[in-house]
Amino acid sequence: MNKDQVKGRAQEVKGKVNEVAGRISGNKDLEQKGKLQNVGGKIQAGYGDLKRDIKKNSA
């Protein structure tokens, strides 16, 4: 795993936690922030996956 994969997956987890906490507490702003973090984490993790695949295929 490269650093983009790790950071992305961690961001996904933080986002999901914030999303659920916002939903439970009725805080729409926190819920929305969590959704954005989750999406951002997925993008970063996907970028890391792509880098890994390119490196693997070019070797």
N, C-alpha and C positions, 0 to 999 in steps of 0.2 A: 504494500500500500504506500502510495506517495502522500505528501503533505496535503495536497488538494483533496484527496479522497477522505483523509482523516478529518480535516477541518470542515468539509462539507457534511459529513455524516454527523459530526458534533453539532453543527448548526441546525441540521434537521431535527435532532433530538431536542435542542433548546427551543426550537420553534414549536414543536409538538407540545412540549410542556407548557409554554406560554399560551398556546391556543386553547388547550384544555383548561388551564387555570382561568383564562378569560371567560370561557364558556360557563364554567362552574360559578364564578363570582359575578357573572353578568356584565363584565367589563368588556365592551365591544372593542375598545382601542387595543387592549392587551391581546384579545383574540385575533384581531387583524394583524397586529405586529407578529404574532406567532405564525400566522399563515404565511406572511412575507418571509420570515426567517426560514421556514420550512422549504419554501420554493427556492430561495437563495441557496440553501444548503444542497438541495437536489441538483441545482445547476452546477455548483462548485464540485460536488462529488462526481457528476457526469463528466465534467471537464477532466478531473483526475483520472477517471476510468478511460477516457479517450487518450490521454497522454500515455497511460500504461499500455493500452492496446497498440498504439503507434510504436512505442519503444519495443514492445515484444515482437511486433511484426517486422521491424527494421533490423533486428539483430540476427 
